[in-house]
Amino acid sequence: MGTLNPNPAHQNLPSSYTVLVFLRHLAAPIVLFSDNPVTLYDEIRRHIQQANAESPKLLEKPGTGPLKKVSFLDTEITGVALQAEPGSR
C-alpha cells in the first residue's frame, strides 16, 4: 500500500499545520503544533510501524502550542495525520 505524502519535497511547512495523534480509548485526537510538522508526522508514523505489544515504548513529544509536552505509549497510537489549519493552503 502506498503512503500519502502531503509534502513530496519535505520542505518546512508553515506553522499553520498541526499533527493529529489518534490514541486508542480517546475520542478526540491529540493536537500537536510543531516547528517541523512533517518530521514529527514521519517520526510518529515510524513508531506506529515499529510498535511491539510485547515491549511498549513511552514516547514524549514537545509541542509549541497549548500542549507543551505530551507522553503516550507507541502501542496505543491508532493513527497520525498532518492537518492544515483553516485559512492556510
Residue pairs with C-beta under 8 A, 6 or more apart in sequence:
3 45
6 38
6 41
6 82
7 13
7 38
7 82
10 38
11 38
12 35
12 36
12 38
13 36
13 37
13 38
13 82
14 88
15 33
15 35
15 64
16 84
16 85
16 87
16 88
17 37
17 82
17 83
17 84
17 85
17 88
18 31
18 32
18 33
18 34
18 37
18 65
18 82
18 83
18 85
19 31
19 32
19 34
19 37
19 40
19 41
19 44
19 80
19 81
19 82
19 83
20 29
20 30
20 31
20 32
20 80
20 81
20 82
20 83
21 29
21 30
21 32
21 44
21 72
21 77
21 79
21 80
22 29
22 30
22 77
22 78
22 79
22 80
22 81
23 29
23 30
23 72
23 76
23 77
23 78
24 76
24 77
24 78
25 76
29 81
30 67
30 70
30 72
31 65
31 67
32 40
32 61
32 63
32 65
32 67
32 70
33 63
33 64
33 65
33 66
33 67
34 40
34 63
34 64
35 64
37 82
38 82
40 61
41 80
41 81
41 82
44 59
44 61
44 77
44 80
45 80
47 57
47 59
47 74
47 77
48 74
48 77
48 79
48 80
50 74
51 57
51 74
51 75
51 77
52 75
53 75
56 73
56 74
56 75
56 76
57 73
57 74
57 75
58 71
58 72
58 73
58 74
59 71
59 72
59 73
59 74
60 69
60 70
60 71
61 69
61 70
61 71
62 68
62 69
63 69
63 70
